[in-house]
Amino acid sequence: MKIKKKNGYNSMKRIVYLCTGNSCRSQMAEAWTRHLQADEWQAFSAGSAPSAMDPLAMEAMKMAGVDISRQRPKPMGEFLEQNFDYIVTLCDNARAACPMFQGGGKKVHRGFDDPPALARFAKTHAGAMAHYLRVTDEIKEMVLGLPQSLEE
């Protein structure tokens, strides 16, 4: 990826997506941003209580044509001193736990349903995957609309 320069400075926007476990929604958002908006955005993700990558999230993204198997959950603290244009919380818990980022950035909340919570009640693998695929598509639409989708 080539970094655009404007007056000698990096002109790419920086965004961090936050969720509780950094195992599903925030990983999807990071991956979609890197996949669809790599020329304009540098994307990162983190969690307030990082856990292992969600295998069904990896499967859903692979079905959508994006491999997230090499991504890893990261704690929010890893990014607190970095500069961001946007700090985007994707779940209510992350919004409540969102710390102050020293480097600043506009905080925005864009809540999405929690696929693991919804899939827990599915009777079949296909039923579980339907929740993941729907949320994957919803996050993709948000990313395609950047930055306007964060200004609404």
C-alpha positions in Angstrom: 0.0 0.0 0.0 1.3 3.4 -1.0 0.9 6.2 1.6 -0.4 9.4 0.1 1.4 12.5 1.0 0.0 16.0 1.1 2.5 18.8 1.8 5.0 16.1 3.0 2.5 14.6 5.6 0.6 11.4 5.6 -2.9 12.4 4.2 -4.5 9.0 5.0 -7.2 9.1 7.7 -6.7 6.9 10.7 -9.6 5.0 12.3 -9.8 2.6 15.2 -12.8 0.3 15.8 -13.6 -0.7 19.4 -15.7 -3.6 20.7 -15.6 -5.5 23.9 -13.8 -8.7 22.8 -12.2 -7.4 19.6 -13.0 -10.9 18.3 -15.8 -10.2 15.8 -17.4 -6.9 14.8 -14.4 -4.7 15.3 -12.2 -7.2 13.4 -14.7 -7.2 10.6 -14.7 -3.4 10.4 -10.9 -3.3 10.4 -10.7 -5.8 7.7 -13.4 -4.3 5.5 -11.7 -0.9 5.8 -8.3 -2.3 4.8 -10.0 -4.3 2.0 -12.2 -1.5 0.6 -10.7 1.8 1.6 -6.9 1.1 1.7 -6.1 4.1 -0.4 -7.8 6.5 2.0 -7.8 4.9 5.5 -5.4 3.2 8.0 -7.6 0.9 10.1 -7.1 -0.7 13.5 -9.3 -2.5 16.0 -9.1 -3.2 19.7 -11.2 -4.3 22.6 -12.0 -3.4 26.2 -11.6 -7.0 27.2 -9.9 -8.8 24.2 -10.7 -12.5 23.7 -9.9 -15.1 21.1 -10.9 -14.5 17.5 -14.4 -15.8 16.8 -14.2 -18.7 14.3 -17.6 -18.0 12.9 -16.6 -14.3 12.2 -13.6 -15.6 10.4 -15.8 -18.0 8.4 -18.3 -15.2 7.5 -15.6 -12.9 6.3 -13.9 -15.6 4.3 -17.3 -16.3 2.6 -17.4 -12.6 1.8 -13.9 -12.8 0.3 -11.8 -11.3 3.1 -9.4 -13.3 5.2 -9.1 -12.2 8.8 -7.4 -15.4 10.1 -4.1 -13.6 10.7 -5.6 -10.7 12.7 -5.3 -10.8 16.4 -7.4 -9.3 19.3 -5.7 -6.3 20.9 -6.4 -4.2 24.0 -7.5 -0.6 23.7 -4.4 0.4 25.8 -2.2 -0.5 22.8 -3.6 2.6 21.0 -4.3 5.2 23.6 -1.4 7.5 22.7 -1.9 7.3 18.9 -3.6 9.9 16.8 -6.8 9.0 15.1 -9.3 10.9 13.0 -12.1 8.6 14.3 -12.6 6.4 17.3 -15.6 4.2 16.5 -17.4 2.1 19.1 -19.4 -0.8 17.7 -21.1 -2.0 20.8 -22.7 -0.4 23.9 -20.1 -2.0 26.3 -17.2 -0.5 24.3 -18.9 2.9 24.2 -19.3 2.8 28.0 -15.7 1.6 28.5 -14.1 3.9 25.8 -11.1 5.6 27.4 -9.7 9.0 26.6 -7.3 8.7 23.6 -4.3 11.0 24.2 -3.9 11.6 20.4 -7.5 12.6 20.1 -10.0 11.8 17.4 -13.8 12.2 16.9 -15.6 9.6 19.0 -18.5 8.0 17.1 -20.9 5.2 18.1 -22.2 2.9 15.4 -23.8 -0.1 17.2 -24.3 -3.4 15.4 -26.0 -6.6 16.7 -23.7 -9.1 18.4 -23.5 -12.2 16.1 -22.2 -14.6 18.8 -25.1 -13.6 21.1 -27.7 -14.1 18.4 -26.1 -17.3 17.1 -26.2 -18.9 20.5 -29.9 -19.7 20.0 -29.6 -20.9 16.4 -30.5 -24.5 15.9 -28.2 -25.1 12.9 -24.8 -23.9 11.7 -26.5 -22.2 8.8 -28.9 -20.4 11.2 -25.9 -19.1 13.2 -24.0 -18.0 10.1 -27.1 -16.0 8.9 -26.5 -13.6 11.9 -22.8 -13.3 11.1 -23.3 -12.7 7.4 -26.0 -10.0 8.0 -23.7 -8.1 10.4 -20.8 -8.5 8.0 -22.9 -6.9 5.2 -24.0 -4.1 7.5 -20.5 -3.3 8.6 -19.3 -3.4 4.9 -22.0 -0.8 4.0 -20.8 1.5 6.8 -17.2 1.2 5.6 -18.2 1.8 2.0 -19.8 5.1 3.1 -16.8 6.4 5.0 -16.5 9.1 6.2 -20.1 10.2 5.6 -21.4 7.1 7.4 -19.8 8.4 10.6 -21.1 11.9 10.2 -24.9 11.1 10.1 
